[in-house]
Every structure is written in C-alpha cells, then in structure tokens.
Amino acid sequence: MLAMKGRPGFFAEGRLLTFTLLSQGRDIACAVTRDALERHFLLRRESDDATLVSAFERGLRRIMEVADRKSRALRGARILVTAADLGTA
C-alpha cells in the first residue's frame, strides 16, 4: 500500500514540490516538478504555492503511483516525477 509521509514541501526556488513516499516499508524521497503540476492538474501557469499544493493533493494518487513505478524500475531512493511521466500514467 502506498502512503505519503509528512507534508509536502518546496525546493529549488519553488520549481519542485517534494514529498516522501512510503512503499513496501521503504521511505522514498520524491519530487514532482512545478511544470507537471501546472500541466496536469491546473488550468493556469505560474500559480502561487497554495494553489500548487492543492493541485498536488488532487493528483496525489496518480503522482504516488508514478513515483512508485519509477522507484521499482530504477531501484532509486530519490525519484523525480515530470510532466512526461504523468502523461504516460
């Protein structure tokens, strides 16, 4: 079962929203790009941080599934979810 640990945060001058995914007993450091959130979960670009967090929460299930799939394929402890990743989800 997938779950998110803690609250999301911003990194890289707001270009990434970071979160920790719990998957099969592992903590996986993840980030989703601002571009991905804007393209897939918002109607307008250059949204404020609160709007991006809302978009993240709306797309959380899909974002976590993509992050989990990438972590299994790459066997990495750090995963970046991009707009392209969400386009193939």
PDB file as gemmi writes it, atoms N, CA and C in Angstrom:
CRYST1    1.000    1.000    1.000  90.00  90.00  90.00 P 1                      
ATOM      1  N   MET A   1       0.829  -1.179   0.000  1.00  0.00           N  
ATOM      2  CA  MET A   1       0.000   0.000   0.000  1.00  0.00           C  
ATOM      3  C   MET A   1       0.877   1.247   0.000  1.00  0.00           C  
ATOM      4  N   LEU A   2       0.487   2.224  -0.802  1.00  0.00           N  
ATOM      5  CA  LEU A   2       1.232   3.471  -0.909  1.00  0.00           C  
ATOM      6  C   LEU A   2       0.665   4.505   0.050  1.00  0.00           C  
ATOM      7  N   ALA A   3       1.553   5.286   0.621  1.00  0.00           N  
ATOM      8  CA  ALA A   3       1.143   6.383   1.506  1.00  0.00           C  
ATOM      9  C   ALA A   3       2.192   7.473   1.426  1.00  0.00           C  
ATOM     10  N   MET A   4       1.774   8.670   1.798  1.00  0.00           N  
ATOM     11  CA  MET A   4       2.709   9.781   1.872  1.00  0.00           C  
ATOM     12  C   MET A   4       3.043  10.026   3.325  1.00  0.00           C  
ATOM     13  N   LYS A   5       4.311  10.255   3.603  1.00  0.00           N  
ATOM     14  CA  LYS A   5       4.777  10.520   4.964  1.00  0.00           C  
ATOM     15  C   LYS A   5       4.981  12.025   5.123  1.00  0.00           C  
ATOM     16  N   GLY A   6       4.366  12.606   6.125  1.00  0.00           N  
ATOM     17  CA  GLY A   6       4.545  14.030   6.382  1.00  0.00           C  
ATOM     18  C   GLY A   6       3.804  14.904   5.388  1.00  0.00           C  
ATOM     19  N   ARG A   7       4.267  16.134   5.301  1.00  0.00           N  
ATOM     20  CA  ARG A   7       3.655  17.133   4.423  1.00  0.00           C  
ATOM     21  C   ARG A   7       4.595  17.416   3.251  1.00  0.00           C  
ATOM     22  N   PRO A   8       4.032  17.820   2.118  1.00  0.00           N  
ATOM     23  CA  PRO A   8       4.901  18.192   1.002  1.00  0.00           C  
ATOM     24  C   PRO A   8       5.613  19.507   1.286  1.00  0.00           C  
ATOM     25  N   GLY A   9       6.712  19.734   0.621  1.00  0.00           N  
ATOM     26  CA  GLY A   9       7.471  20.970   0.773  1.00  0.00           C  
ATOM     27  C   GLY A   9       7.999  21.438  -0.571  1.00  0.00           C  
ATOM     28  N   PHE A  10       8.511  22.645  -0.626  1.00  0.00           N  
ATOM     29  CA  PHE A  10       9.047  23.194  -1.869  1.00  0.00           C  
ATOM     30  C   PHE A  10      10.567  23.200  -1.825  1.00  0.00           C  
ATOM     31  N   PHE A  11      11.175  23.062  -3.002  1.00  0.00           N  
ATOM     32  CA  PHE A  11      12.616  23.008  -3.133  1.00  0.00           C  
ATOM     33  C   PHE A  11      12.989  23.656  -4.471  1.00  0.00           C  
ATOM     34  N   ALA A  12      14.220  24.022  -4.620  1.00  0.00           N  
ATOM     35  CA  ALA A  12      14.748  24.580  -5.872  1.00  0.00           C  
ATOM     36  C   ALA A  12      13.957  25.813  -6.299  1.00  0.00           C  
ATOM     37  N   GLU A  13      13.869  26.752  -5.359  1.00  0.00           N  
ATOM     38  CA  GLU A  13      13.186  28.025  -5.625  1.00  0.00           C  
ATOM     39  C   GLU A  13      11.759  27.818  -6.117  1.00  0.00           C  
ATOM     40  N   GLY A  14      11.078  26.818  -5.555  1.00  0.00           N  
ATOM     41  CA  GLY A  14       9.682  26.563  -5.889  1.00  0.00           C  
ATOM     42  C   GLY A  14       9.447  25.780  -7.165  1.00  0.00           C  
ATOM     43  N   ARG A  15      10.506  25.300  -7.799  1.00  0.00           N  
ATOM     44  CA  ARG A  15      10.343  24.545  -9.044  1.00  0.00           C  
ATOM     45  C   ARG A  15      10.011  23.080  -8.805  1.00  0.00           C  
ATOM     46  N   LEU A  16      10.186  22.610  -7.559  1.00  0.00           N  
ATOM     47  CA  LEU A  16       9.876  21.225  -7.207  1.00  0.00           C  
ATOM     48  C   LEU A  16       9.033  21.200  -5.947  1.00  0.00           C  
ATOM     49  N   LEU A  17       8.076  20.291  -5.905  1.00  0.00           N  
ATOM     50  CA  LEU A  17       7.333  20.021  -4.683  1.00  0.00           C  
ATOM     51  C   LEU A  17       7.822  18.653  -4.211  1.00  0.00           C  
ATOM     52  N   THR A  18       8.387  18.599  -3.015  1.00  0.00           N  
ATOM     53  CA  THR A  18       8.985  17.364  -2.504  1.00  0.00           C  
ATOM     54  C   THR A  18       8.029  16.652  -1.555  1.00  0.00           C  
ATOM     55  N   PHE A  19       8.170  15.333  -1.503  1.00  0.00           N  
ATOM     56  CA  PHE A  19       7.366  14.523  -0.589  1.00  0.00           C  
ATOM     57  C   PHE A  19       8.075  13.190  -0.367  1.00  0.00           C  
ATOM     58  N   THR A  20       7.673  12.508   0.681  1.00  0.00           N  
ATOM     59  CA  THR A  20       8.230  11.187   0.973  1.00  0.00           C  
ATOM     60  C   THR A  20       7.146  10.149   0.765  1.00  0.00           C  
ATOM     61  N   LEU A  21       7.439   9.176  -0.066  1.00  0.00           N  
ATOM     62  CA  LEU A  21       6.520   8.089  -0.374  1.00  0.00           C  
ATOM     63  C   LEU A  21       6.885   6.888   0.490  1.00  0.00           C  
ATOM     64  N   LEU A  22       5.894   6.281   1.098  1.00  0.00           N  
ATOM     65  CA  LEU A  22       6.094   5.028   1.831  1.00  0.00           C  
ATOM     66  C   LEU A  22       5.595   3.900   0.944  1.00  0.00           C  
ATOM     67  N   SER A  23       6.496   3.010   0.575  1.00  0.00           N  
ATOM     68  CA  SER A  23       6.148   1.901  -0.312  1.00  0.00           C  
ATOM     69  C   SER A  23       6.890   0.656   0.134  1.00  0.00           C  
ATOM     70  N   GLN A  24       6.155  -0.377   0.435  1.00  0.00           N  
ATOM     71  CA  GLN A  24       6.732  -1.659   0.852  1.00  0.00           C  
ATOM     72  C   GLN A  24       7.751  -1.482   1.970  1.00  0.00           C  
ATOM     73  N   GLY A  25       7.402  -0.663   2.955  1.00  0.00           N  
ATOM     74  CA  GLY A  25       8.256  -0.463   4.113  1.00  0.00           C  
ATOM     75  C   GLY A  25       9.459   0.434   3.885  1.00  0.00           C  
ATOM     76  N   ARG A  26       9.553   1.058   2.715  1.00  0.00           N  
ATOM     77  CA  ARG A  26      10.679   1.938   2.404  1.00  0.00           C  
ATOM     78  C   ARG A  26      10.215   3.389   2.323  1.00  0.00           C  
ATOM     79  N   ASP A  27      11.060   4.290   2.771  1.00  0.00           N  
ATOM     80  CA  ASP A  27      10.851   5.719   2.573  1.00  0.00           C  
ATOM     81  C   ASP A  27      11.571   6.105   1.288  1.00  0.00           C  
ATOM     82  N   ILE A  28      10.850   6.716   0.349  1.00  0.00           N  
ATOM     83  CA  ILE A  28      11.429   7.108  -0.920  1.00  0.00           C  
ATOM     84  C   ILE A  28      11.288   8.618  -1.063  1.00  0.00           C  
ATOM     85  N   ALA A  29      12.404   9.315  -1.179  1.00  0.00           N  
ATOM     86  CA  ALA A  29      12.394  10.768  -1.360  1.00  0.00           C  
ATOM     87  C   ALA A  29      11.962  11.055  -2.793  1.00  0.00           C  
ATOM     88  N   CYS A  30      10.901  11.837  -2.928  1.00  0.00           N  
ATOM     89  CA  CYS A  30      10.344  12.121  -4.247  1.00  0.00           C  
ATOM     90  C   CYS A  30      10.137  13.616  -4.437  1.00  0.00           C  
ATOM     91  N   ALA A  31      10.052  14.000  -5.681  1.00  0.00           N  
ATOM     92  CA  ALA A  31       9.708  15.367  -6.035  1.00  0.00           C  
ATOM     93  C   ALA A  31       8.895  15.325  -7.320  1.00  0.00           C  
ATOM     94  N   VAL A  32       7.991  16.262  -7.443  1.00  0.00           N  
ATOM     95  CA  VAL A  32       7.231  16.433  -8.674  1.00  0.00           C  
ATOM     96  C   VAL A  32       7.494  17.861  -9.142  1.00  0.00           C  
ATOM     97  N   THR A  33       7.695  18.025 -10.432  1.00  0.00           N  
ATOM     98  CA  THR A  33       8.017  19.355 -10.936  1.00  0.00           C  
ATOM     99  C   THR A  33       6.797  20.260 -10.918  1.00  0.00           C  
ATOM    100  N   ARG A  34       7.058  21.540 -10.746  1.00  0.00           N  
ATOM    101  CA  ARG A  34       6.001  22.558 -10.816  1.00  0.00           C  
ATOM    102  C   ARG A  34       5.321  22.477 -12.184  1.00  0.00           C  
ATOM    103  N   ASP A  35       6.117  22.290 -13.226  1.00  0.00           N  
ATOM    104  CA  ASP A  35       5.592  22.171 -14.577  1.00  0.00           C  
ATOM    105  C   ASP A  35       4.584  21.021 -14.680  1.00  0.00           C  
ATOM    106  N   ALA A  36       4.903  19.871 -14.087  1.00  0.00           N  
ATOM    107  CA  ALA A  36       3.991  18.723 -14.133  1.00  0.00           C  
ATOM    108  C   ALA A  36       2.671  19.044 -13.442  1.00  0.00           C  
ATOM    109  N   LEU A  37       2.746  19.685 -12.276  1.00  0.00           N  
ATOM    110  CA  LEU A  37       1.522  20.044 -11.559  1.00  0.00           C  
ATOM    111  C   LEU A  37       0.682  21.026 -12.371  1.00  0.00           C  
ATOM    112  N   GLU A  38       1.340  22.006 -12.958  1.00  0.00           N  
ATOM    113  CA  GLU A  38       0.600  23.003 -13.737  1.00  0.00           C  
ATOM    114  C   GLU A  38      -0.009  22.386 -14.998  1.00  0.00           C  
ATOM    115  N   ARG A  39       0.717  21.545 -15.676  1.00  0.00           N  
ATOM    116  CA  ARG A  39       0.214  20.943 -16.925  1.00  0.00           C  
ATOM    117  C   ARG A  39      -0.916  19.945 -16.702  1.00  0.00           C  
ATOM    118  N   HIS A  40      -0.830  19.176 -15.629  1.00  0.00           N  
ATOM    119  CA  HIS A  40      -1.778  18.073 -15.466  1.00  0.00           C  
ATOM    120  C   HIS A  40      -2.888  18.323 -14.455  1.00  0.00           C  
ATOM    121  N   PHE A  41      -2.715  19.279 -13.561  1.00  0.00           N  
ATOM    122  CA  PHE A  41      -3.718  19.444 -12.507  1.00  0.00           C  
ATOM    123  C   PHE A  41      -4.222  20.871 -12.331  1.00  0.00           C  
ATOM    124  N   LEU A  42      -3.739  21.808 -13.146  1.00  0.00           N  
ATOM    125  CA  LEU A  42      -4.181  23.207 -13.059  1.00  0.00           C  
ATOM    126  C   LEU A  42      -4.574  23.715 -14.436  1.00  0.00           C  
ATOM    127  N   LEU A  43      -5.329  24.782 -14.451  1.00  0.00           N  
ATOM    128  CA  LEU A  43      -5.706  25.392 -15.717  1.00  0.00           C  
ATOM    129  C   LEU A  43      -4.804  26.562 -16.085  1.00  0.00           C  
ATOM    130  N   ARG A  44      -4.084  27.124 -15.106  1.00  0.00           N  
ATOM    131  CA  ARG A  44      -3.237  28.284 -15.411  1.00  0.00           C  
ATOM    132  C   ARG A  44      -1.807  28.055 -14.926  1.00  0.00           C  
ATOM    133  N   ARG A  45      -0.896  28.718 -15.597  1.00  0.00           N  
ATOM    134  CA  ARG A  45       0.523  28.621 -15.271  1.00  0.00           C  
ATOM    135  C   ARG A  45       0.877  29.632 -14.189  1.00  0.00           C  
ATOM    136  N   GLU A  46       2.049  29.469 -13.593  1.00  0.00           N  
ATOM    137  CA  GLU A  46       2.575  30.399 -12.592  1.00  0.00           C  
ATOM    138  C   GLU A  46       1.632  30.609 -11.412  1.00  0.00           C  
ATOM    139  N   SER A  47       1.113  29.546 -10.895  1.00  0.00           N  
ATOM    140  CA  SER A  47       0.222  29.590  -9.736  1.00  0.00           C  
ATOM    141  C   SER A  47       1.018  29.833  -8.461  1.00  0.00           C  
ATOM    142  N   ASP A  48       0.332  30.313  -7.429  1.00  0.00           N  
ATOM    143  CA  ASP A  48       1.007  30.505  -6.143  1.00  0.00           C  
ATOM    144  C   ASP A  48       1.202  29.147  -5.458  1.00  0.00           C  
ATOM    145  N   ASP A  49       2.007  29.140  -4.399  1.00  0.00           N  
ATOM    146  CA  ASP A  49       2.346  27.887  -3.715  1.00  0.00           C  
ATOM    147  C   ASP A  49       1.121  27.165  -3.170  1.00  0.00           C  
ATOM    148  N   ALA A  50       0.171  27.889  -2.605  1.00  0.00           N  
ATOM    149  CA  ALA A  50      -1.030  27.257  -2.043  1.00  0.00           C  
ATOM    150  C   ALA A  50      -1.832  26.547  -3.128  1.00  0.00           C  
ATOM    151  N   THR A  51      -1.917  27.146  -4.300  1.00  0.00           N  
ATOM    152  CA  THR A  51      -2.643  26.529  -5.413  1.00  0.00           C  
ATOM    153  C   THR A  51      -1.921  25.278  -5.891  1.00  0.00           C  
ATOM    154  N   LEU A  52      -0.583  25.326  -5.909  1.00  0.00           N  
ATOM    155  CA  LEU A  52       0.185  24.141  -6.308  1.00  0.00           C  
ATOM    156  C   LEU A  52       0.014  22.995  -5.324  1.00  0.00           C  
ATOM    157  N   VAL A  53      -0.026  23.304  -4.032  1.00  0.00           N  
ATOM    158  CA  VAL A  53      -0.249  22.251  -3.032  1.00  0.00           C  
ATOM    159  C   VAL A  53      -1.631  21.633  -3.239  1.00  0.00           C  
ATOM    160  N   SER A  54      -2.625  22.453  -3.538  1.00  0.00           N  
ATOM    161  CA  SER A  54      -3.973  21.935  -3.819  1.00  0.00           C  
ATOM    162  C   SER A  54      -3.958  21.028  -5.047  1.00  0.00           C  
ATOM    163  N   ALA A  55      -3.234  21.434  -6.081  1.00  0.00           N  
ATOM    164  CA  ALA A  55      -3.118  20.609  -7.284  1.00  0.00           C  
ATOM    165  C   ALA A  55      -2.425  19.285  -6.958  1.00  0.00           C  
ATOM    166  N   PHE A  56      -1.382  19.352  -6.152  1.00  0.00           N  
ATOM    167  CA  PHE A  56      -0.678  18.143  -5.720  1.00  0.00           C  
ATOM    168  C   PHE A  56      -1.633  17.197  -4.989  1.00  0.00           C  
ATOM    169  N   GLU A  57      -2.424  17.743  -4.094  1.00  0.00           N  
ATOM    170  CA  GLU A  57      -3.371  16.924  -3.333  1.00  0.00           C  
ATOM    171  C   GLU A  57      -4.421  16.298  -4.251  1.00  0.00           C  
ATOM    172  N   ARG A  58      -4.887  17.028  -5.262  1.00  0.00           N  
ATOM    173  CA  ARG A  58      -5.856  16.479  -6.216  1.00  0.00           C  
ATOM    174  C   ARG A  58      -5.249  15.333  -7.022  1.00  0.00           C  
ATOM    175  N   GLY A  59      -3.986  15.468  -7.374  1.00  0.00           N  
ATOM    176  CA  GLY A  59      -3.339  14.443  -8.186  1.00  0.00           C  
ATOM    177  C   GLY A  59      -2.504  13.453  -7.394  1.00  0.00           C  
ATOM    178  N   LEU A  60      -2.629  13.474  -6.076  1.00  0.00           N  
ATOM    179  CA  LEU A  60      -1.742  12.683  -5.220  1.00  0.00           C  
ATOM    180  C   LEU A  60      -1.722  11.200  -5.575  1.00  0.00           C  
ATOM    181  N   ARG A  61      -2.856  10.602  -5.764  1.00  0.00           N  
ATOM    182  CA  ARG A  61      -2.900   9.162  -6.058  1.00  0.00           C  
ATOM    183  C   ARG A  61      -2.101   8.849  -7.327  1.00  0.00           C  
ATOM    184  N   ARG A  62      -2.357   9.601  -8.374  1.00  0.00           N  
ATOM    185  CA  ARG A  62      -1.658   9.384  -9.648  1.00  0.00           C  
ATOM    186  C   ARG A  62      -0.164   9.652  -9.506  1.00  0.00           C  
ATOM    187  N   ILE A  63       0.195  10.735  -8.824  1.00  0.00           N  
ATOM    188  CA  ILE A  63       1.598  11.089  -8.622  1.00  0.00           C  
ATOM    189  C   ILE A  63       2.314   9.986  -7.837  1.00  0.00           C  
ATOM    190  N   MET A  64       1.687   9.486  -6.775  1.00  0.00           N  
ATOM    191  CA  MET A  64       2.303   8.420  -5.972  1.00  0.00           C  
ATOM    192  C   MET A  64       2.460   7.144  -6.786  1.00  0.00           C  
ATOM    193  N   GLU A  65       1.475   6.804  -7.609  1.00  0.00           N  
ATOM    194  CA  GLU A  65       1.586   5.599  -8.434  1.00  0.00           C  
ATOM    195  C   GLU A  65       2.746   5.702  -9.414  1.00  0.00           C  
ATOM    196  N   VAL A  66       2.900   6.868 -10.028  1.00  0.00           N  
ATOM    197  CA  VAL A  66       4.011   7.077 -10.964  1.00  0.00           C  
ATOM    198  C   VAL A  66       5.345   7.007 -10.224  1.00  0.00           C  
ATOM    199  N   ALA A  67       5.437   7.671  -9.082  1.00  0.00           N  
ATOM    200  CA  ALA A  67       6.676   7.652  -8.291  1.00  0.00           C  
ATOM    201  C   ALA A  67       7.022   6.229  -7.863  1.00  0.00           C  
ATOM    202  N   ASP A  68       6.032   5.470  -7.433  1.00  0.00           N  
ATOM    203  CA  ASP A  68       6.269   4.088  -7.019  1.00  0.00           C  
ATOM    204  C   ASP A  68       6.759   3.247  -8.193  1.00  0.00           C  
ATOM    205  N   ARG A  69       6.114   3.400  -9.336  1.00  0.00           N  
ATOM    206  CA  ARG A  69       6.518   2.647 -10.527  1.00  0.00           C  
ATOM    207  C   ARG A  69       7.958   2.993 -10.921  1.00  0.00           C  
ATOM    208  N   LYS A  70       8.310   4.283 -10.878  1.00  0.00           N  
ATOM    209  CA  LYS A  70       9.680   4.688 -11.215  1.00  0.00           C  
ATOM    210  C   LYS A  70      10.675   4.153 -10.194  1.00  0.00           C  
ATOM    211  N   SER A  71      10.310   4.151  -8.911  1.00  0.00           N  
ATOM    212  CA  SER A  71      11.246   3.673  -7.890  1.00  0.00           C  
ATOM    213  C   SER A  71      11.520   2.184  -8.048  1.00  0.00           C  
ATOM    214  N   ARG A  72      10.515   1.437  -8.463  1.00  0.00           N  
ATOM    215  CA  ARG A  72      10.713  -0.004  -8.688  1.00  0.00           C  
ATOM    216  C   ARG A  72      11.582  -0.250  -9.912  1.00  0.00           C  
ATOM    217  N   ALA A  73      11.359   0.517 -10.957  1.00  0.00           N  
ATOM    218  CA  ALA A  73      12.126   0.334 -12.190  1.00  0.00           C  
ATOM    219  C   ALA A  73      13.570   0.790 -12.032  1.00  0.00           C  
ATOM    220  N   LEU A  74      13.767   1.899 -11.321  1.00  0.00           N  
ATOM    221  CA  LEU A  74      15.099   2.474 -11.191  1.00  0.00           C  
ATOM    222  C   LEU A  74      15.829   2.022  -9.933  1.00  0.00           C  
ATOM    223  N   ARG A  75      15.083   1.424  -9.031  1.00  0.00           N  
ATOM    224  CA  ARG A  75      15.618   0.995  -7.738  1.00  0.00           C  
ATOM    225  C   ARG A  75      16.338   2.145  -7.035  1.00  0.00           C  
ATOM    226  N   GLY A  76      15.787   3.335  -7.209  1.00  0.00           N  
ATOM    227  CA  GLY A  76      16.414   4.507  -6.615  1.00  0.00           C  
ATOM    228  C   GLY A  76      15.725   4.947  -5.343  1.00  0.00           C  
ATOM    229  N   ALA A  77      16.472   5.655  -4.525  1.00  0.00           N  
ATOM    230  CA  ALA A  77      15.926   6.191  -3.288  1.00  0.00           C  
ATOM    231  C   ALA A  77      15.405   7.610  -3.492  1.00  0.00           C  
ATOM    232  N   ARG A  78      15.673   8.199  -4.664  1.00  0.00           N  
ATOM    233  CA  ARG A  78      15.186   9.539  -4.998  1.00  0.00           C  
ATOM    234  C   ARG A  78      14.531   9.490  -6.370  1.00  0.00           C  
ATOM    235  N   ILE A  79      13.327   9.986  -6.432  1.00  0.00           N  
ATOM    236  CA  ILE A  79      12.550   9.902  -7.661  1.00  0.00           C  
ATOM    237  C   ILE A  79      12.041  11.289  -8.042  1.00  0.00           C  
ATOM    238  N   LEU A  80      12.123  11.626  -9.315  1.00  0.00           N  
ATOM    239  CA  LEU A  80      11.585  12.870  -9.841  1.00  0.00           C  
ATOM    240  C   LEU A  80      10.451  12.538 -10.803  1.00  0.00           C  
ATOM    241  N   VAL A  81       9.270  13.088 -10.538  1.00  0.00           N  
ATOM    242  CA  VAL A  81       8.098  12.903 -11.401  1.00  0.00           C  
ATOM    243  C   VAL A  81       7.966  14.157 -12.260  1.00  0.00           C  
ATOM    244  N   THR A  82       7.943  13.959 -13.570  1.00  0.00           N  
ATOM    245  CA  THR A  82       7.858  15.068 -14.521  1.00  0.00           C  
ATOM    246  C   THR A  82       6.516  15.055 -15.246  1.00  0.00           C  
ATOM    247  N   ALA A  83       6.280  16.100 -16.035  1.00  0.00           N  
ATOM    248  CA  ALA A  83       5.060  16.167 -16.838  1.00  0.00           C  
ATOM    249  C   ALA A  83       4.973  14.984 -17.799  1.00  0.00           C  
ATOM    250  N   ALA A  84       6.097  14.588 -18.377  1.00  0.00           N  
ATOM    251  CA  ALA A  84       6.118  13.445 -19.296  1.00  0.00           C  
ATOM    252  C   ALA A  84       5.709  12.158 -18.577  1.00  0.00           C  
ATOM    253  N   ASP A  85       6.152  11.975 -17.341  1.00  0.00           N  
ATOM    254  CA  ASP A  85       5.781  10.782 -16.573  1.00  0.00           C  
ATOM    255  C   ASP A  85       4.278  10.724 -16.360  1.00  0.00           C  
ATOM    256  N   LEU A  86       3.671  11.841 -16.046  1.00  0.00           N  
ATOM    257  CA  LEU A  86       2.232  11.882 -15.788  1.00  0.00           C  
ATOM    258  C   LEU A  86       1.436  11.728 -17.070  1.00  0.00           C  
ATOM    259  N   GLY A  87       2.028  12.106 -18.177  1.00  0.00           N  
ATOM    260  CA  GLY A  87       1.347  11.947 -19.464  1.00  0.00           C  
ATOM    261  C   GLY A  87       1.211  10.506 -19.884  1.00  0.00           C  
ATOM    262  N   THR A  88       2.053   9.625 -19.332  1.00  0.00           N  
ATOM    263  CA  THR A  88       2.003   8.207 -19.688  1.00  0.00           C  
ATOM    264  C   THR A  88       1.346   7.378 -18.594  1.00  0.00           C  
ATOM    265  N   ALA A  89       0.867   8.039 -17.534  1.00  0.00           N  
ATOM    266  CA  ALA A  89       0.279   7.300 -16.418  1.00  0.00           C  
ATOM    267  C   ALA A  89      -1.087   6.763 -16.762  1.00  0.00           C  
TER     268      ALA A  89                                                      
END                                                                             
